[in-house]
């Protein structure tokens, strides 16, 4: 919502979280940029002179008329809210009316602005009380230019307590990049001391912005997903006293940009980020949800790249918690955690929509047939998944899964699979490991061992570890122990005792499940029939996290038809190259 700029009533001011919002150059940039975005800007230019403690932000937003300019820097003046009820339906980035008034007390403030219908703009300089000290007509394009100079000029002790110039510049860059993630359709031009510093081009989604920030990440390394979900009904309560009685509200959106774990990950969880209604916020609960949902997909001691953006009804959010609005109260938090987990699981799946479309898959089929004539394998192309498997898939209601067809096995290690956009090499051991791991997570079933497995020379810690996992273990003689039950998958293996010994070496239940899956998966070097390969592919593509094994290793290598065409240079005009 937007009104003319007016001073807020005293009863509304008393409800607003107090606290100074201007504590650095980065805070100045943040407040001015948010005002520009609230004004509908699609192009924002930021200029910084760190040595002069000066910042200028220019935008192409709706601009202000003279009346609004004269009121803009007075205390608690804003166009975003009017009454206390508006605090529970905030749709703008700013609403308190404190930023510009704080700036005039700490720096010199000048604003030039022109509204689109008007033929002239105005320049206003303000005194330390936020009142216009000088008003002039000026020529300016539609939009607003705000200049803050000599920040903390009258507070030299405050300047000395701030971080170094390099640290402040880094904070400014981070601030702009974080805001850009939430506003992908905005173009940014940033200068430092009149020289270009960095820029961000507008995109359709955050998937187009993130590679401009993380240079080592390509757009194809990221998966974008937008899911519409029902919004839970809510009403007034102690946490949200301004809400109306229970009412139905529109559906919400969850947008996710997720780094595919087989392509990119980080050494630290510094790119697990959460935004709510176009603002990056600190949400430890949702960040932990992301980490939990992507666990056992990245390599050890590596973390995912994930940007989660919730767009939900404003009545479910209380922004009035933190002076910089970096923390919020989110109603129905457990519901949003559950929906975020489901969305991440969906983003990690392999489906036809995530693979590049190809019009001529027949070219790959021809390539494989030619290879067969000169290689050491031949397979029957008439074999298809059994009707029983197809019926099972149909009954389960699983749709949108990628179609893979097993065609060969290489070195008894890799399955060659054909699909509509090319062919894949699937590593059979770790694909099976992923299948077994998720089965174990869903059904950790301990069954009796007949006869029991005998282990020797166990330490008290090993015995305690097996008991912690639910295994029945008892002394069986001098330095011998009998284990009378075990995970179902291990009971059928000859190396069951060795596997149980491995489980005794430590780790939680999840670690034990990983070890069990790895021990039980088919080994590389095992020959498979075409039917067995197809069954494994079908099971693997239905897993929740098919891109990597529980240890974080990539499971498949994609050879897309377009890449094959480039490699074999099928775009060449052979006749011309031979002078025909």
Backbone torsions as a table, in degrees:
resi	resn	phi	psi	omega
1	UNK	NA	156.2	-178.9
2	UNK	-151.4	130.1	176.1
3	UNK	-121.2	-179.1	167.3
4	UNK	-68.3	157.8	-178.4
5	UNK	-72.6	123.6	179.9
6	UNK	-140.3	156.5	175.3
7	UNK	-73.8	139.3	-179.8
8	UNK	-75.4	147.6	174.3
9	UNK	-61.8	155.0	-176.0
10	UNK	-61.1	-37.0	-177.9
11	UNK	-67.3	-27.4	176.6
12	UNK	-77.1	-40.1	178.8
13	UNK	-58.8	-39.1	-178.3
14	UNK	-66.7	-21.4	-180.0
15	UNK	-87.7	-13.1	-174.5
16	UNK	-83.4	136.1	178.8
17	UNK	-60.0	124.3	-178.3
18	UNK	-82.5	162.8	178.3
19	UNK	141.4	140.8	-179.8
20	UNK	-75.8	132.3	-176.2
21	UNK	-98.1	-13.7	-177.4
22	UNK	-103.5	105.1	179.7
23	UNK	-130.5	5.9	-178.9
24	UNK	-171.1	172.5	174.0
25	UNK	-62.7	-37.0	179.5
26	UNK	-63.2	-37.0	178.2
27	UNK	-66.1	-36.6	175.9
28	UNK	-61.9	-47.7	179.1
29	UNK	-59.0	-45.5	-178.4
30	UNK	-58.0	-49.5	-176.2
31	UNK	-65.7	-41.3	-178.7
32	UNK	-70.5	-38.9	179.1
33	UNK	-66.2	-40.2	178.4
34	UNK	-63.7	-37.6	174.9
35	UNK	-61.9	-40.3	179.2
36	UNK	-63.7	-41.7	179.2
37	UNK	-67.5	-38.5	176.4
38	UNK	-63.8	-25.0	178.2
39	UNK	-84.8	3.9	176.5
40	UNK	84.7	21.7	-178.0
41	UNK	-67.9	142.3	172.9
42	UNK	-115.3	-9.5	174.1
43	UNK	-133.7	126.3	-178.9
44	UNK	-131.0	129.4	177.2
45	UNK	-114.8	125.5	-179.7
46	UNK	-116.1	129.4	176.9
47	UNK	-123.1	135.3	-176.3
48	UNK	-127.7	132.2	170.9
49	UNK	-121.5	92.0	-171.4
50	UNK	-66.8	-37.9	-178.0
51	UNK	-67.6	-31.0	178.9
52	UNK	-93.1	0.3	-178.2
53	UNK	52.7	51.5	-175.9
54	UNK	-130.0	141.1	179.0
55	UNK	-136.0	138.6	174.8
56	UNK	-131.3	133.3	177.8
57	UNK	-126.2	121.4	179.5
58	UNK	-117.3	138.9	-178.4
59	UNK	-141.2	167.4	178.0
60	UNK	-109.2	33.9	-179.9
61	UNK	-74.2	-165.1	-172.5
62	UNK	-72.0	-18.1	178.6
63	UNK	76.5	176.5	-180.0
64	UNK	-130.4	148.9	173.6
65	UNK	-86.6	177.7	-174.2
66	UNK	-63.0	-38.3	-179.8
67	UNK	-62.2	-43.6	178.5
68	UNK	-67.0	-38.7	179.4
69	UNK	-62.0	-39.1	-178.7
70	UNK	-69.4	-25.1	-177.6
71	UNK	-97.1	-13.7	-165.3
72	UNK	-60.2	-35.6	-172.1
73	UNK	-100.8	6.0	176.5
74	UNK	-77.6	161.7	-172.9
75	UNK	-62.7	133.9	175.0
76	UNK	51.4	42.9	176.3
77	UNK	-106.0	129.5	-176.6
78	UNK	-155.2	159.7	174.5
79	UNK	-106.1	3.3	-170.1
80	UNK	-91.4	-34.9	-179.9
81	UNK	-135.7	164.1	178.8
82	UNK	-129.8	-43.5	-173.8
83	UNK	-123.2	172.0	179.3
84	UNK	-63.9	-29.5	177.9
85	UNK	-63.1	-30.1	-179.2
86	UNK	-66.4	-20.0	179.0
87	UNK	-64.8	-18.9	-177.5
88	UNK	-101.9	8.4	175.8
89	UNK	-141.8	48.1	-179.5
90	UNK	-71.4	124.2	174.6
91	UNK	-117.6	-6.3	-179.6
92	UNK	-99.9	166.0	177.9
93	UNK	-77.8	-34.8	176.6
94	UNK	-113.7	156.4	177.5
95	UNK	-160.6	-11.2	-171.7
96	UNK	-85.4	-22.0	-178.5
97	UNK	71.4	26.4	-177.4
98	UNK	-102.2	-28.4	-166.5
99	UNK	-60.8	-55.2	-176.6
100	UNK	-65.4	-36.8	178.1
101	UNK	-65.9	-36.6	175.8
102	UNK	-65.5	-36.7	-177.8
103	UNK	-66.1	-40.2	-177.8
104	UNK	-67.5	-22.5	177.3
105	UNK	-81.6	-16.6	-174.7
106	UNK	-114.8	-12.6	-172.7
107	UNK	-159.1	178.4	173.1
108	UNK	-90.7	130.9	-175.0
109	UNK	-121.7	130.9	175.6
110	UNK	-135.0	134.3	179.4
111	UNK	-128.2	129.3	170.8
112	UNK	-112.6	134.0	-178.0
113	UNK	-154.5	151.6	176.5
114	UNK	-148.8	128.4	174.7
115	UNK	-79.6	151.2	-172.7
116	UNK	-56.0	-45.7	-176.9
117	UNK	-69.5	-22.3	-174.3
118	UNK	-79.8	151.4	-179.5
119	UNK	-91.9	-15.9	-179.8
120	UNK	-131.0	153.7	176.3
121	UNK	-111.3	178.9	-177.2
122	UNK	-133.7	144.9	172.9
123	UNK	-112.8	128.1	-179.7
124	UNK	-128.1	129.2	170.7
125	UNK	-108.1	142.0	-171.6
126	UNK	-115.1	150.8	172.8
127	UNK	-88.2	-177.7	-174.4
128	UNK	-69.7	-9.6	176.9
129	UNK	-95.6	-3.2	-178.8
130	UNK	87.8	10.6	178.9
131	UNK	-94.9	148.7	179.6
132	UNK	-62.6	124.0	177.1
133	UNK	-98.4	-26.9	179.5
134	UNK	-151.3	130.5	-178.8
135	UNK	-127.3	124.5	-179.9
136	UNK	-137.5	145.7	169.2
137	UNK	-75.2	146.5	-178.2
138	UNK	-150.8	162.1	175.7
139	UNK	-92.4	124.7	-178.9
140	UNK	-155.9	146.4	174.7
141	UNK	-68.6	157.9	178.0
142	UNK	-55.0	133.0	-177.9
143	UNK	134.4	-160.6	-174.5
144	UNK	-141.7	142.0	173.1
145	UNK	-126.4	119.3	-179.7
146	UNK	-113.7	128.5	178.7
147	UNK	-121.0	125.5	176.5
148	UNK	-114.0	120.1	-175.9
149	UNK	-121.9	154.6	174.3
150	UNK	54.1	47.8	-179.5
151	UNK	-61.2	133.2	-177.7
152	UNK	58.9	26.9	-179.6
153	UNK	-61.1	-35.1	178.8
154	UNK	-93.0	8.7	-178.8
155	UNK	-130.8	65.6	-175.8
156	UNK	-59.4	-33.0	178.4
157	UNK	-64.5	-36.2	179.3
158	UNK	-64.9	-40.8	178.4
159	UNK	-62.0	-41.2	-177.2
160	UNK	-65.8	-28.0	-178.2
161	UNK	-83.0	-4.1	-178.3
162	UNK	-84.7	159.7	177.3
163	UNK	-61.2	171.9	-180.0
164	UNK	-65.1	166.3	179.9
165	UNK	-59.6	-43.4	-179.5
166	UNK	-60.9	-40.7	179.0
167	UNK	-67.1	-38.2	178.9
168	UNK	-67.5	-39.2	177.5
169	UNK	-64.4	-39.7	176.6
170	UNK	-61.8	-40.1	178.7
171	UNK	-64.9	-37.6	177.8
172	UNK	-64.5	-45.7	179.2
173	UNK	-60.5	-45.1	179.2
174	UNK	-62.1	-41.9	-179.8
175	UNK	-60.0	-47.8	-179.1
176	UNK	-65.0	-41.7	-179.5
177	UNK	-64.3	-40.3	179.2
178	UNK	-66.3	-39.1	177.4
179	UNK	-67.9	-38.1	-180.0
180	UNK	-62.6	-34.6	177.9
181	UNK	-59.1	-35.8	-178.3
182	UNK	-85.0	-11.4	-177.6
183	UNK	-134.6	70.0	-171.6
184	UNK	-66.9	-18.5	-176.3
185	UNK	-88.3	10.4	-178.9
186	UNK	-104.7	138.0	175.8
187	UNK	-95.4	134.7	-176.5
188	UNK	-120.6	134.1	172.4
189	UNK	-127.1	120.8	-175.0
190	UNK	-122.6	130.3	179.8
191	UNK	-119.3	151.8	173.6
192	UNK	-130.6	119.4	-177.9
193	UNK	53.8	47.2	175.8
194	UNK	70.2	8.4	179.2
195	UNK	-116.6	145.0	178.4
196	UNK	-58.2	134.4	-179.2
197	UNK	-108.0	-64.5	173.9
198	UNK	-156.7	164.7	-179.7
199	UNK	-143.4	157.6	177.6
200	UNK	-133.7	122.4	179.5
201	UNK	-82.2	148.4	179.2
202	UNK	-69.0	150.9	176.7
203	UNK	-141.1	-178.4	179.8
204	UNK	-84.5	-42.0	179.7
205	UNK	-133.2	174.6	178.2
206	UNK	-63.1	-21.0	177.1
207	UNK	-59.9	-27.8	178.8
208	UNK	-85.1	-18.6	-177.1
209	UNK	-90.8	-41.1	-172.9
210	UNK	-58.2	-41.6	177.8
211	UNK	-64.3	-21.5	176.0
212	UNK	-75.1	-19.3	-180.0
213	UNK	-95.5	-47.4	175.9
214	UNK	-98.9	96.3	-170.9
215	UNK	-64.8	-26.8	-178.3
216	UNK	-80.1	-5.6	-179.1
217	UNK	-101.9	130.5	177.0
218	UNK	-97.7	158.6	-179.0
219	UNK	-60.9	-33.3	179.8
220	UNK	-73.3	-11.5	175.8
221	UNK	-81.2	-6.3	-173.2
222	UNK	-113.4	147.4	174.9
223	UNK	-116.3	125.8	178.2
224	UNK	-104.4	136.0	179.3
225	UNK	-141.4	133.0	175.1
226	UNK	-124.5	119.7	-175.5
227	UNK	-122.2	130.0	173.6
228	UNK	-92.0	129.0	-177.4
229	UNK	-131.3	152.7	177.4
230	UNK	-67.6	143.7	177.9
231	UNK	-92.5	130.7	-179.7
232	UNK	-64.7	145.6	176.0
233	UNK	-69.1	147.2	-178.2
234	UNK	-146.6	161.4	177.3
235	UNK	-143.4	-171.1	179.3
236	UNK	-67.8	159.0	180.0
237	UNK	-173.4	-177.5	-178.3
238	UNK	-66.3	-36.1	-178.8
239	UNK	-75.0	-28.8	-176.1
240	UNK	-130.3	69.4	-172.8
241	UNK	-67.7	-19.1	-177.6
242	UNK	-86.3	-1.5	-176.4
243	UNK	-76.4	154.2	174.7
244	UNK	-78.7	170.4	175.3
245	UNK	-57.3	167.1	-174.0
246	UNK	-48.6	129.8	-179.6
247	UNK	-150.1	155.3	178.0
248	UNK	-82.6	139.5	-177.8
249	UNK	-127.2	161.0	-173.9
250	UNK	-62.7	162.9	176.9
251	UNK	-62.7	156.4	-179.4
252	UNK	-107.7	168.4	178.3
253	UNK	-123.2	138.8	168.2
254	UNK	-116.4	118.8	175.8
255	UNK	-110.1	133.4	-178.1
256	UNK	-129.7	132.8	166.2
257	UNK	-116.6	113.0	-171.9
258	UNK	-120.9	127.5	173.4
259	UNK	-70.6	122.7	-178.8
260	UNK	-63.4	125.5	-170.2
261	UNK	-65.0	-19.6	177.3
262	UNK	-85.3	1.6	-177.3
263	UNK	-125.2	-34.7	-177.6
264	UNK	-153.4	145.7	176.4
265	UNK	-162.9	174.2	-172.4
266	UNK	-124.1	158.6	176.2
267	UNK	-77.6	-22.5	179.1
268	UNK	-130.4	158.8	177.8
269	UNK	-81.6	43.4	-175.8
270	UNK	-85.3	-6.0	177.2
271	UNK	-122.1	38.3	167.0
272	UNK	-105.5	100.6	-169.1
273	UNK	-125.8	147.0	-177.4
274	UNK	-127.5	134.6	174.8
275	UNK	-126.3	149.0	177.0
276	UNK	-133.8	121.6	178.3
277	UNK	48.5	53.6	170.8
278	UNK	74.4	20.4	177.1
279	UNK	-138.0	132.0	175.6
280	UNK	-71.3	132.1	-177.9
281	UNK	-132.7	159.8	172.8
282	UNK	-89.3	119.1	-179.7
283	UNK	-138.2	84.0	-177.8
284	UNK	-55.0	-34.8	-178.3
285	UNK	-66.8	-45.5	179.7
286	UNK	-71.8	-33.2	176.8
287	UNK	-64.7	-40.9	176.6
288	UNK	-66.2	-33.3	176.1
289	UNK	-62.2	-42.2	178.3
290	UNK	-63.1	-46.0	-179.6
291	UNK	-63.2	-38.7	179.0
292	UNK	-68.3	-39.3	-177.8
293	UNK	-70.3	-22.9	-179.5
294	UNK	-106.2	7.8	178.9
295	UNK	-64.0	150.7	-178.2
296	UNK	60.4	28.1	171.6
297	UNK	-120.2	-25.7	178.6
298	UNK	-101.0	157.0	175.9
299	UNK	-60.4	166.3	-178.3
300	UNK	-58.7	136.7	178.8
301	UNK	61.8	26.7	173.4
302	UNK	-121.9	154.9	-173.2
303	UNK	-130.1	154.5	-175.0
304	UNK	-77.3	163.7	166.7
305	UNK	-102.8	117.8	-176.4
306	UNK	-150.0	131.1	173.7
307	UNK	-120.6	114.9	-178.0
308	UNK	-110.2	123.6	-177.0
309	UNK	-121.7	114.1	176.2
310	UNK	-94.8	126.2	173.1
311	UNK	-116.8	102.1	-170.8
312	UNK	-130.7	172.0	-178.2
313	UNK	-61.3	131.9	-178.1
314	UNK	-57.6	-25.6	-178.3
315	UNK	-68.4	-13.3	179.7
316	UNK	-91.4	1.6	-175.7
317	UNK	-125.3	136.3	169.2
318	UNK	-111.3	103.9	179.6
319	UNK	-79.2	-13.1	-170.0
320	UNK	-86.4	48.8	-177.1
321	UNK	-114.0	-34.1	-171.6
322	UNK	-129.7	137.4	-178.5
323	UNK	-53.6	-38.5	180.0
324	UNK	-93.9	7.9	179.0
325	UNK	57.0	30.9	179.8
326	UNK	-86.0	-15.5	177.1
327	UNK	-126.5	148.0	-176.7
328	UNK	-137.6	162.5	164.6
329	UNK	-97.5	125.1	-178.2
330	UNK	-115.5	117.5	179.5
331	UNK	-70.8	145.5	179.0
332	UNK	59.1	47.2	-176.0
333	UNK	-58.8	-42.6	-178.4
334	UNK	-61.5	-33.6	178.1
335	UNK	-64.9	-44.1	-178.9
336	UNK	-69.3	-31.6	175.4
337	UNK	-63.9	-43.5	179.4
338	UNK	-64.1	-43.5	-179.9
339	UNK	-66.9	-36.1	177.7
340	UNK	-64.7	-41.5	178.5
341	UNK	-61.4	-43.4	179.7
342	UNK	-64.2	-41.2	-179.1
343	UNK	-65.8	-40.7	178.3
344	UNK	-64.4	-41.7	177.6
345	UNK	-59.6	-41.4	178.5
346	UNK	-65.5	-39.3	-179.0
347	UNK	-66.9	-28.3	-178.2
348	UNK	-82.2	-11.4	179.9
349	UNK	-69.9	160.2	174.9
350	UNK	-104.9	117.5	-178.5
351	UNK	-136.0	164.3	-179.8
352	UNK	-57.9	-29.6	-178.7
353	UNK	-69.5	-18.0	180.0
354	UNK	-92.7	-8.2	178.4
355	UNK	-103.6	147.3	179.9
356	UNK	-67.0	138.6	-179.1
357	UNK	-77.7	143.4	177.7
358	UNK	-130.8	135.2	-178.9
359	UNK	-84.3	-24.2	-174.0
360	UNK	-123.5	75.1	176.6
361	UNK	-72.8	-14.2	179.2
362	UNK	-61.6	-25.4	-179.5
363	UNK	-64.3	-39.8	179.4
364	UNK	-66.9	-40.1	178.1
365	UNK	-59.6	-42.8	178.5
366	UNK	-63.5	-41.2	179.3
367	UNK	-60.3	-43.7	-179.6
368	UNK	-65.4	-39.9	-179.6
369	UNK	-63.9	-41.6	178.5
370	UNK	-64.3	-39.9	179.8
371	UNK	-63.7	-37.5	-179.3
372	UNK	-60.3	-37.4	-176.5
373	UNK	-64.5	-25.0	-176.1
374	UNK	-112.3	-4.0	-176.5
375	UNK	-106.9	-176.7	-174.4
376	UNK	-97.7	24.8	177.0
377	UNK	-139.6	152.2	173.2
378	UNK	-142.1	134.6	-179.3
379	UNK	-131.2	155.7	179.0
380	UNK	-87.5	127.2	-179.4
381	UNK	-89.4	2.5	178.1
382	UNK	-85.9	-11.8	-177.9
383	UNK	-77.8	127.5	178.1
384	UNK	-125.1	164.8	174.1
385	UNK	-54.6	141.1	-176.2
386	UNK	-63.1	155.1	179.3
387	UNK	-61.3	-30.6	179.1
388	UNK	-64.2	-43.6	178.6
389	UNK	-67.1	-41.8	179.1
390	UNK	-62.4	-40.0	179.8
391	UNK	-66.2	-38.3	179.0
392	UNK	-62.9	-43.6	178.8
393	UNK	-63.6	-39.7	-178.8
394	UNK	-66.4	-41.1	-179.1
395	UNK	-67.8	-32.9	-177.4
396	UNK	-71.8	-12.2	178.1
397	UNK	75.1	15.6	-179.8
398	UNK	-79.4	120.1	-179.5
399	UNK	-126.2	159.9	176.0
400	UNK	79.5	8.7	177.9
401	UNK	-76.9	147.3	178.5
402	UNK	-66.1	141.4	179.1
403	UNK	-92.1	115.7	178.2
404	UNK	-118.1	138.7	178.5
405	UNK	-127.3	118.0	179.8
406	UNK	-66.7	132.7	179.6
407	UNK	-124.7	-20.9	-178.0
408	UNK	-170.4	167.9	174.0
409	UNK	-125.7	131.0	-177.6
410	UNK	-108.6	124.1	178.4
411	UNK	55.1	27.4	-178.0
412	UNK	50.9	34.2	-174.8
413	UNK	-136.2	-43.3	-175.9
414	UNK	-113.4	138.1	174.0
415	UNK	-96.6	124.8	174.5
416	UNK	-87.0	119.7	-176.9
417	UNK	-123.0	138.7	179.2
418	UNK	-103.6	139.8	175.4
419	UNK	-144.2	172.3	-169.7
420	UNK	-59.2	-19.7	-176.3
421	UNK	-113.3	8.5	179.4
422	UNK	155.1	-142.7	175.6
423	UNK	-142.8	154.5	-178.2
424	UNK	-123.4	150.7	167.4
425	UNK	-106.5	119.5	-176.6
426	UNK	-111.9	124.1	178.3
427	UNK	-77.3	115.0	-166.4
428	UNK	-67.0	-36.3	-177.0
429	UNK	-66.5	-49.8	-175.4
430	UNK	-76.9	-24.8	172.4
431	UNK	-64.8	-44.8	177.5
432	UNK	-66.2	-35.8	177.2
433	UNK	-60.8	-41.3	176.9
434	UNK	-62.9	-43.3	179.2
435	UNK	-60.3	-49.7	-176.9
436	UNK	-66.5	-37.9	-179.0
437	UNK	-61.5	-45.3	-179.0
438	UNK	-70.1	-32.2	173.9
439	UNK	-64.0	-41.5	178.8
440	UNK	-65.7	-39.5	178.4
441	UNK	-62.7	-37.3	-179.5
442	UNK	-78.9	-32.2	-175.2
443	UNK	-141.3	80.8	175.4
444	UNK	-82.3	92.3	-171.2
445	UNK	-109.3	120.5	175.8
446	UNK	-99.0	129.0	-178.1
447	UNK	-123.8	156.8	-178.9
448	UNK	-63.1	147.1	176.2
449	UNK	-104.7	120.5	177.2
450	UNK	-127.3	113.4	-7.4
451	UNK	-74.1	166.9	179.4
452	UNK	-65.3	154.5	176.5
453	UNK	-82.4	134.9	-178.0
454	UNK	-104.3	122.8	178.0
455	UNK	-115.3	148.9	-177.1
456	UNK	-126.4	154.4	174.0
457	UNK	54.6	47.4	175.5
458	UNK	-86.0	142.5	173.9
459	UNK	-82.8	159.9	176.3
460	UNK	-54.6	-35.4	179.7
461	UNK	-65.8	-36.9	179.1
462	UNK	-68.1	-41.9	177.5
463	UNK	-61.3	-44.4	179.3
464	UNK	-63.5	-37.2	178.7
465	UNK	-63.0	-45.2	179.0
466	UNK	-64.2	-38.5	177.3
467	UNK	-66.1	-36.7	178.5
468	UNK	-62.6	-30.9	179.4
469	UNK	-83.1	0.6	177.1
470	UNK	93.0	9.0	-178.9
471	UNK	-84.6	141.8	177.2
472	UNK	-87.9	117.1	-176.8
473	UNK	-135.6	138.3	-178.7
474	UNK	-147.4	155.1	178.6
475	UNK	-61.2	144.0	-177.4
476	UNK	-130.6	8.6	-178.2
477	UNK	147.9	-167.2	-179.5
478	UNK	-67.8	111.9	-179.5
479	UNK	58.7	30.3	177.3
480	UNK	-126.5	144.9	177.7
481	UNK	-134.9	142.9	177.4
482	UNK	-105.8	125.7	176.3
483	UNK	-102.3	118.8	-170.2
484	UNK	-101.1	-1.6	171.0
485	UNK	-148.7	164.7	-175.3
486	UNK	-161.2	162.9	173.9
487	UNK	-55.7	139.3	-174.3
488	UNK	-52.8	-40.3	-176.5
489	UNK	-63.8	-29.2	-175.2
490	UNK	-85.9	-22.7	-174.4
491	UNK	-64.7	-23.7	-177.1
492	UNK	-91.5	3.4	-175.8
493	UNK	-104.2	146.1	178.8
494	UNK	-69.2	-26.9	-179.0
495	UNK	-95.8	31.3	-178.0
496	UNK	-58.6	-43.7	-178.8
497	UNK	-62.4	-41.7	178.3
498	UNK	-64.3	-37.2	178.6
499	UNK	-67.4	-40.5	177.9
500	UNK	-64.3	-36.9	176.6
501	UNK	-62.7	-38.5	177.7
502	UNK	-64.7	-39.4	179.8
503	UNK	-66.6	-26.1	-177.1
504	UNK	-76.0	-8.4	-172.7
505	UNK	-81.9	-2.3	173.4
506	UNK	126.0	172.6	179.7
507	UNK	104.4	162.1	179.2
508	UNK	-84.3	-173.6	-177.8
509	UNK	-60.6	-39.3	-179.1
510	UNK	-63.7	-41.1	177.0
511	UNK	-62.3	-39.4	177.5
512	UNK	-64.5	-38.2	178.7
513	UNK	-66.6	-38.4	176.9
514	UNK	-63.2	-46.4	-179.3
515	UNK	-62.7	-39.4	179.5
516	UNK	-65.6	-43.1	179.8
517	UNK	-63.8	-42.8	-179.6
518	UNK	-63.9	-41.5	-179.0
519	UNK	-67.8	-32.1	-173.3
520	UNK	-90.5	-16.1	-176.4
521	UNK	-68.9	153.1	178.1
522	UNK	-60.5	144.1	-177.1
523	UNK	-85.9	150.6	169.5
524	UNK	-65.5	140.2	-173.4
525	UNK	100.6	-5.5	178.9
526	UNK	-87.6	120.2	177.5
527	UNK	-71.1	139.9	-179.5
528	UNK	-123.8	143.7	172.2
529	UNK	-75.7	164.5	179.7
530	UNK	-61.3	-38.1	178.5
531	UNK	-63.9	-41.6	178.5
532	UNK	-64.8	-40.7	178.0
533	UNK	-62.7	-43.2	-179.2
534	UNK	-65.2	-40.3	178.4
535	UNK	-62.0	-43.3	178.7
536	UNK	-63.5	-43.4	178.6
537	UNK	-60.9	-43.0	-179.5
538	UNK	-63.3	-42.7	179.0
539	UNK	-66.2	-41.3	-177.3
540	UNK	-66.4	-43.3	-177.6
541	UNK	-67.3	-15.9	178.4
542	UNK	-92.9	0.5	178.3
543	UNK	-72.3	163.0	-177.9
544	UNK	-74.0	-36.8	-176.8
545	UNK	-125.9	74.0	-171.3
546	UNK	-80.3	-3.6	-173.0
547	UNK	-80.3	-31.1	-177.2
548	UNK	-137.1	159.4	174.6
549	UNK	-80.3	171.8	-179.5
550	UNK	-59.1	-18.2	176.6
551	UNK	-88.4	-6.1	178.8
552	UNK	95.4	7.3	179.0
553	UNK	-82.0	140.6	177.5
554	UNK	-65.6	142.0	-174.8
555	UNK	-93.7	-31.2	-173.6
556	UNK	-135.9	155.9	173.4
557	UNK	-117.2	121.5	-178.0
558	UNK	-91.3	129.8	172.7
559	UNK	-115.7	91.1	-175.6
560	UNK	-72.4	151.3	-178.3
561	UNK	-60.7	-36.1	179.2
562	UNK	-65.0	-37.2	177.8
563	UNK	-69.1	-39.6	176.8
564	UNK	-62.0	-40.4	179.8
565	UNK	-62.8	-39.7	178.5
566	UNK	-67.7	-42.1	-178.0
567	UNK	-63.3	-44.4	-179.4
568	UNK	-85.6	2.7	172.9
569	UNK	54.2	49.7	-179.0
570	UNK	-75.0	-7.9	177.1
571	UNK	-83.0	-8.3	179.8
572	UNK	-66.7	145.6	171.3
573	UNK	-94.6	97.7	-171.3
574	UNK	-63.2	-37.2	-178.0
575	UNK	-59.6	-46.6	-179.0
576	UNK	-67.0	-37.9	-178.1
577	UNK	-65.9	-20.3	178.3
578	UNK	-104.3	11.7	176.6
579	UNK	73.2	20.0	-179.3
580	UNK	-83.2	NA	NA
